Amino acid sequence: MRVRLNALIGGALTVLVLGTAVLSAFWTPQNPLRIAMRARLNAPSAAHWLGTDEVGRDVVSRLMAGAGTSCLVAALTVVFAVVVGSLVGLLAGFARGWVDRLLMLVNDALLAFPGILLALGLLAVIGPGPWGIVLALGLAYTPTVARIVRGAVLSIREREFVEASRSIGNSEAYTMMRHVLPGTVSPLIVLATSLFGWAILAESALSFLGLGVPPPAPTWGNMLSAARPYLESASWLGVAPGACIALTLLGVNLLGDALRDRLDPRSQAR
Amino acid sequence: MSLALENPVARGAAGAPLLEVDGLRVGAGRFAAVDGVSFDIARGEILALVGESGSGKTATGRAILGLLPPGLVRTAGAIRLEGEDLARVTPDRLRQLRGGAIGMVFQEPMVSLNPALTIGAQLGEALALHSTLSPEAQRAAALAMLRRVRIADPEGCLRAYPHEFSGGMRQRIMLAAVMLPKPRLLIADEPTTALDNLAQAEILDLMVELARDNGTAVLLVTHNLGLVSRYADRALVMQRGRVVEEGPARGLLANPRQDYTRLLVSAMPQRLPRPAREPGEVLLEARGLVVEYPGRARLFRRLPGKRAVAGVNLEIRRGETVALVGGSGSGKTTLGRAVLRLVQPTGGRLLFRGQDITRARGDAFRDFRLACQIVFQDPYSSLDPRQRVGEIVAEPLRHEPGLSAAGKLARVAETFEAVGLPGMDGRLPHQLSGGQRQRVAIARAIVRRPELVVADEPVSALDMTVQKQILALIRRLQAERGFACLFISHDLGAVAEVADRVLVMENGVIVEQGARDAVFDTPQHPYTRALLDATPRLS
């Protein structure tokens, strides 16, 4: 019952965030980029539900638009990491031998760096911007995916149905795609969910450090960063994006845990 | 070497029984796994609990120790050990009894010893808990017990870890650990199912010997009637959670009164007459076949490799069944894979229809691959759990040229019909029983009308009655379709039912071969004789 409740809360929070992100593409209460110098640092009111920022932009609108940016960047990051990581992991696990050793050598070298540090370094080379973040974070998360997929492939390829597929004359490539790859899907879904949460957090952190999506485009991270000088006079500026990040992470992680309990064959005591 | 002598202890002790089980019920919700089972065991008696999967025999054995798997609970009944109701004692008292008064040997020796502890530590554990011996005396007792179970180097064994031993050795060590505190009752749950017949006979002989010496009563949970007739004094036949029949082991098996018992007895493998056929042409031939596994690479050198198959000559003629028998590690499975080139031979030659295909590639190899199929031992791992069984059986037809989609469907339906699963093609593997899964695996192997089927232990994971059905299916399909079969098994009973010729393999070489009856009736090689002796049968 507890598990169900957690899953419900997680699912609801995630749907709320994703819904807001989609909605922000079509409608926000006000233009998130419109500057109104006469309405600087207004406290929350009927016109501005969460007040205005240091140049008079509506915080609610910017939060919504920020959800759009953050979710898009996180989603693209996850897709990038999962696609590249799966290919590397599948190849390494199925080919074995020197291919495996070479790929895993590079992989482990990348894994040795903390993800955010790796992304920082890559961003310093690529330069800030949404695509730079996707590439940097994607590359930072790829090794984890590759490791997990390789592990799953190694255990599945020893199963007899893989040998059976060979014995009926299927090619190695077909066997790999038809019988081995599908077995890696459930751990991947679980991993992708938590990667999404990490990516949102990492993107916020990078934006906070000024290496993320450059202003004026709003993201939760650069809103938090911009709010820093005003935390004492206009606390809503910092609290609002911080709360959004925290709630999104909570939702995604709860959902990820629930998915793991449901899909992970190791915890299958059904 | 008959150990099923009348038991002097059992006859002598006319007093109260050691263990009484009265109206035991074990269930989950409204489902009853054990439904009102009553029996008792006298001191020193060997009682067999016989039944197939799902009969509730394991749940009964585990309920005695209060070790039921999660979800199952004891809902009614009393379990009295020397008058003490185990269902009512405190958890502390129960823990005291477990391992002390009651020992248990589980099915899987690979998992029932802790891989992270030395054998010595695990042997000491039970003694430290259940005796007041000094550490030196404990060590001496452990060494003596290891010697009793015929471990070659007991001193070294105490320092070794479980992974350094084979399955049979581990089960012997397990037996030593359990018997060390001299329990009054030993519960042995399918103790030898994971082992080959040679190891099985060895372990059970030891177990019975130790039990006799200590006056320990044994509850032997098994599906194998051959073991019952060989080792047990009394037997209890269970079906769907109830006791169907009970009586002295020999008498019960010789004159079963209930239909179900009769069915079980008739499922024991028999040597059936094979239809006389004139020998066909040679289909597959191996000459001096060698398979060598490379040794593990260490930092500066490579450890010596293992010759799993060390120069084997064999020929399989069209339409005949050749049985390949041997114990675990004899190389029979590797040989089976090698003749299909699922494992590449490292030496020797392989000829198919007279053509050398040892290193063939392209079309020649393709023809060979499509003409030869394999059925694996474990129907739980040989079917892709994500495919419907219809897709599984249709998959080999991808490579069948000139077959329309409708033709394929018809062929799949016809094959399902032939293996006795009409209309089941929409199921997923986990929705089928073990026997049904093995039928699917057979359907996949024959759907393309192969000329040779290699069957690697196709029935050893199945219940006796199901085994019988699958063997009958293989015989019938072979008669109808005329494929040749290489039947690999450690169980001579199953082999006797289907084989025309028998090859006996030991340590990678074939030590004896000949017509089935000749090998069974007048075995020449000592290894063949040992295998035959170890085969459980009703005597």
Chai-1 contact restraints between the chains, C-beta under 6 A:
chainA,res_idxA,chainB,res_idxB,connection_type,confidence,min_distance_angstrom,max_distance_angstrom,comment,restraint_id
A,R159,B,S381,contact,1.0,0.0,6.0,A-B,restraint_1
A,E160,B,F376,contact,1.0,0.0,6.0,A-B,restraint_2
A,E160,B,S381,contact,1.0,0.0,6.0,A-B,restraint_3
A,E160,B,S382,contact,1.0,0.0,6.0,A-B,restraint_4
A,F161,B,S382,contact,1.0,0.0,6.0,A-B,restraint_5
A,F161,B,L383,contact,1.0,0.0,6.0,A-B,restraint_6
A,F161,B,D384,contact,1.0,0.0,6.0,A-B,restraint_7
A,A164,B,S382,contact,1.0,0.0,6.0,A-B,restraint_8
A,S167,B,L342,contact,1.0,0.0,6.0,A-B,restraint_9
A,S167,B,I374,contact,1.0,0.0,6.0,A-B,restraint_10
A,I168,B,P396,contact,1.0,0.0,6.0,A-B,restraint_11
A,G169,B,R369,contact,1.0,0.0,6.0,A-B,restraint_12
A,G169,B,L370,contact,1.0,0.0,6.0,A-B,restraint_13
A,G169,B,H399,contact,1.0,0.0,6.0,A-B,restraint_14
A,H179,B,D384,contact,1.0,0.0,6.0,A-B,restraint_15
A,P182,B,R386,contact,1.0,0.0,6.0,A-B,restraint_16
